[in-house]
Amino acid sequence: ATFAMAAEMTESEGLAKLAEVEKELDAQKEIVRSMKAQKAPKAEIDVAVKKLQELKKAQEALIKAHSKPAFDRAQFEDTLKRRFFIAPSFQIYGGVAGLYDFGPAGCSLKANFLQLWREWFVIEESMLEVDCVNVTPDVVLRASGHVEKFSDLMVKDVVTHDCYRADKLLEETMDKKIAESTNEAQRSEYRKIKAQADAYSVEEIHAKIQEFQIKATDTGNDLSEPFPFNLMFQTSIGPKGDTPGFLRPETAQGIFVNFKRLLEFNQGRLPFAAAQIGKAFRNEIAPRAGLLRVREFEMCEIEHFVRADDKSHPKFDTLKDTVLTFFGRDAQLGDGKTVRMTIGEAVATGFVNNQTLGYFMTRTHLLLRKIGLHDDRIRFRQHLATEMAHYATDCWDAELETSYGWVECVGHADRACYDLRVHSASSKVDLTAYEEYETPQSVDCVLPTVNKGSLGKTLRKEAGPVIEALIKLAEEKPEEAMALHDKLQAEGTASIAVAGKDYALTKDQLSYRRETKKIHGRTYHPSVIEPSFGVGRIIYSLLEQSYWVRKGDEQRTVFSLPAVVAPFKLVILPLSGNKEFAPFIAEFERKVRFASISCRVDDSSAAIGRRYARQDELGIPFAVTVDFDTCKDSSVTLRERDSTQQIRLSMDEAVELLQGLVRDTTTWAEARAKFPHVTVKED
């Protein structure tokens, strides 16, 4: 049955079944070995061997049906550079690792994605867009924790002093061991180590490097002990150089520090979301893999502010039946298998923490599908407990499969109220929201009476922080405040610790009392749900997944980019260099540009088939050819890139049809049903 079903399964189903069969195969091998070692009856051994042979055949059938064709990364990357999608920056001077320029095709592709992203999120979700500066003062990033904690663990080649990211070396070593091992228990252990590599402490990752005898990749030399390396680019602001700063490592902090203004702009109402598109900078230890690990990159970030006790989303039910692929933390440390379920089920069972997080994960998935990424090459990986910040509630990364493996491209994090709290505390500016109750509520509270004059005389400059701590104690820990009051009344003195120092108090300096009062509302720090998009990684993954080579001609490479993001929607081609075609080309170009359809003209002397191939390499979905019939009746042929099929229609009909095709309101199949077909040899 497995043989018959192998070809009928989807790729994700087939790969899951293959993993299942391989696990069963390993177990059956052990059974056969054990039976032979124990000299079991021949008849029983024969039955076990027969089952083993059947499992091997099932494995071969699944591999044949679902193994991915070899991906020629060298040819792919050559095409990207040759057609100037991207190129290493400053290449005429030898280039700088981790820095890339976008050429005309890449720039247009990125701009089209960003425009779609704005429409998908900013416009559709009524978000507030901001554009904040790249240079960020030290005080901001110190408050957020980046100065202290935004680092990766680095090791050095002890001879050449070349630098490597310790977790990446460990991951690569585990990949090799997984590929080499035939023992499923061992492979499972290697997968666990790989999953936790970027969460290990200095001591833990050093122990793993020693255990697996990991050496420098390029030389085989020994490695130094790991140590943290802060990834931010440091600078100074102003001519004196006395105001330290950094190039921002993310765009989010600009939104957090502007929260008060954004809340006022939104008339004090929550929930609301703010969005930002902009550059971020990270001084990567060992940048590589094209756009996947670079030092300057584009980000699109959303900060959705919501009450901590209500993370429902009004539009969640419209998407609850969408099926996503999940890679939960238990699976990462266990069998390594993904699961498919609706986002509604994932949220209802607590697998995904709340509706708002689930809503944005689903919207992200639909956007990635819209731009042409394959469903079975998109998954959502949950952060392990060791990966998440202490304040985070739940985090899921949208990962895309590339020739480099699964790559994190969009992070989705429930950051709780950490960011606004730390910036409030550091700046002394109130970054809270206010919720007015429908009816006033009676609440029991503890109120302090502080003799500021007496404390000022006793504590002098230290009085301010102590008074603040005494007031805060009543608000946040009322029972502790009353216990302190009781001790003061009973003994006359007591002490309180503030910033690690004990201060003695007397009962004439402080007292607390219980009261019941009516309150009309409350102030609170909102929680934040944050989707964060790495634009370069998404574009690289899209280019990889859309790249293929025409059968029978390995030189004819194609990018099957959907029209919505394709660098150009149309190319206009004269059949030959005949001058009679020129006015028709100019007229048609004017018509399509007036219809806001981006196009280019290729009137070079190359054969028409060669010119079609050149446009396919740019991912241009449609081509219009002006020929001798055009001169007679103003008709043209329209070619679709992937199928190479062509139809004939008038210029005006072509413009109208292209508008529908580009805006996804009509399909190529519908166009072929309406207009006469044309057969053209492209050799």
Secondary structure, 3 states (H helix, E strand, C coil): CHHHHHCCCCHHHHHHHHHHHHHHHHHHHHHHHHHHHCCCCHHHHHHHHHHHHHHHHHHHHHHHHHCCCCCCHHHHHHHHHHCCCEEECCHHHCCCCCCEEECHHHHHHHHHHHHHHHHHHHHCCCCEEECCCCEEEHHHHHHHCHHHHCEEEEEEECCCCCEEEHHHHHHHHHHHHHHHCCCHHHHHHHHHHHHHHHHCCHHHHHHHHHHCCCCCCCCCCCECCCEEEECCCEEEECCCCCEEEEECCCCHHHHHHCHHHHHHHCCCCCCEEEEEEEEEECCCCCCECHHHECCEEEEEEEEEEECCCCCCCCCHHHCCCCEEEEECHHHHCCCCCCEEEEHHHHHHCCCCCCHHHHHHHHHHHHHHHHCCCCHHHEEEEECCCCCCCCCCCEEEEEEEEECCEEEEEEEEEEEECHHHHHHHHHHCCCCCEEEEEEEEEEEEEEEEEECHHHHHHHHHHHHHHHHHHHHHHHHHCHHHHHHHHHHHHHHCEEEEEECCEEEEEECCCEEEEEEEEEEEEEEECCEEEEEEEEHHHHHHHHHHHHEEECCCCCCCEEECCCCCCCCCCEEEEECCCCHHHHHHHHHHHHHHHHCCCCEEECCCCCCHHHHHHHHHCCCCCEEEEECHHHHHHCEEEEEECCCCCEEEEEHHHHHHHHHHHHCCCCCHHHHHHHCCEECCCCC
